[in-house]
Amino acid sequence: MDNQPTIPELILTLDRQDLSFYTTLLQSGVEIKGSEGETMAIFLDRLPGFTLDYISDVVQTIFLNGTAVDDLTTPLKGKNPVLALSAAMPGLAGAIFRRNSFHAGLRTQPDKEVSKEIKNRPLTVTLKLFNSIALERGPELLQIGVSITSRLFIDFLGKRKTLLEKIKQVSLANTIVNKNDLTALLTDIKKIKLKISTTHG
């Protein structure tokens, strides 16, 4: 992982009240570094606001690589595991996938075995946050910075022209750039570290 090229940092400055509009980005997935074999609990504990109480009370559904998981001691494995978190979902699907639900027996159970050879090896987790979790925890994540594909961000802004207009300042790779040139500048960049700074406007 140390031989990977440096990901350029994109810093957006906006008014504080506009930050929440960017939390829908988290539904598509942002990349966060972790270690192979560490549990979901340890990984989440490093994220801002994901206290044990918050996870117990608010995070009702957890998907790891598309499989609903109850046990937070389940380890992260593979080169790029995908971890999705949601508050309560409606209907039968919500009941089946809800953590520790009566219907949990209908689900496939994840493999918890991790070989000693791969334990603690660096990996990249694609984290997806949905509904109220994205709104509540997303702003803090975006303020410390998350890695994201440039294409995802370009598509996000392309569908939300008003958000581009509200950006106060754009810095890409430590250089102030015109926000209207942002799409063109990101076209040839695969990934960025997106960080959002806010004013009190």
Secondary structure, 3 states (H helix, E strand, C coil): CCCCCCCCEEEEEEEHHHHHHHHHHHHCCEEEEEECCCEHHHHHHCCCCCCHHHHHHCCCEEEECCEECCCCCCECCCCCCEEEEECCCCHHHHHHHCCCCCCHHHCCCCCCCCCCCCCCCEEEEEEEECHHHHHHHHHHHHHHCEEEEHHHHHHHHHCCHHHHHHCCEEEECCEEECHHHHHHHHCCCCEEEEEEEEECC
